[in-house]
Amino acid sequence: MGIVKIGDGLHEDLRKASTVMCRSINAQAEFWIKVGMLAETNPSMTFNEIVAQKLKEADVTLPEIKAA
């Protein structure tokens, strides 16, 4: 494990986001890094598509949303 230096502003945003998402600061940073890597390597996919694919790969059952 290593240390990553980030700017104060980004760290503050990370702290705030981690509170909203009920994650530790490190877990929030790891999530953003993973999603960012996936987005860069799959530029045609949206954030929601990336998350849905990862949930499916983890065998999480996703409910269907039916249009009204």
C-alpha positions as CSV (number, residue, x, y, z in Angstrom):
1,M,0.0,0.0,0.0
2,G,1.3,3.5,-0.8
3,I,0.5,7.1,-0.2
4,V,-1.2,9.2,-2.8
5,K,-0.8,13.0,-2.4
6,I,-3.8,15.0,-3.5
7,G,-4.7,18.7,-3.3
8,D,-6.5,20.1,-0.3
9,G,-9.6,21.0,-2.4
10,L,-10.0,17.5,-3.8
11,H,-9.4,16.0,-0.3
12,E,-12.2,18.2,1.1
13,D,-14.5,17.1,-1.7
14,L,-13.5,13.5,-1.0
15,R,-14.3,13.9,2.7
16,K,-17.7,15.4,1.9
17,A,-18.6,12.7,-0.7
18,S,-17.5,9.9,1.7
19,T,-19.9,11.2,4.3
20,V,-22.8,11.3,1.8
21,M,-22.0,7.9,0.4
22,C,-21.4,6.3,3.9
23,R,-17.9,5.3,3.0
24,S,-14.6,5.9,4.6
25,I,-12.4,8.6,2.9
26,N,-10.1,5.8,1.6
27,A,-13.0,3.7,0.3
28,Q,-14.5,6.8,-1.5
29,A,-11.1,7.5,-3.1
30,E,-10.7,3.9,-4.1
31,F,-14.3,3.9,-5.6
32,W,-13.5,7.1,-7.6
33,I,-10.2,5.6,-8.8
34,K,-11.8,2.3,-9.9
35,V,-14.7,4.1,-11.7
36,G,-12.3,6.5,-13.4
37,M,-10.1,3.6,-14.7
38,L,-13.1,1.8,-16.0
39,A,-14.4,5.0,-17.7
40,E,-11.1,5.7,-19.3
41,T,-10.9,2.1,-20.7
42,N,-14.6,2.0,-21.7
43,P,-15.3,5.5,-23.1
44,S,-18.5,4.5,-24.7
45,M,-20.1,3.5,-21.4
46,T,-21.9,5.8,-19.1
47,F,-21.3,5.8,-15.3
48,N,-24.6,4.0,-14.7
49,E,-23.7,1.3,-17.3
50,I,-20.3,0.8,-15.7
51,V,-21.9,0.4,-12.2
52,A,-24.6,-1.9,-13.5
53,Q,-22.1,-4.1,-15.3
54,K,-19.9,-4.4,-12.1
55,L,-23.0,-5.2,-10.0
56,K,-24.0,-7.9,-12.6
57,E,-20.4,-9.4,-12.5
58,A,-20.7,-9.5,-8.7
59,D,-24.0,-11.5,-9.1
60,V,-26.2,-8.8,-7.6
61,T,-29.8,-9.0,-8.8
62,L,-30.9,-5.7,-10.2
63,P,-34.6,-4.9,-10.2
64,E,-36.2,-4.0,-13.5
65,I,-37.7,-0.5,-13.8
66,K,-40.9,-0.4,-15.8
67,A,-41.9,2.7,-17.6
68,A,-45.2,4.2,-16.5
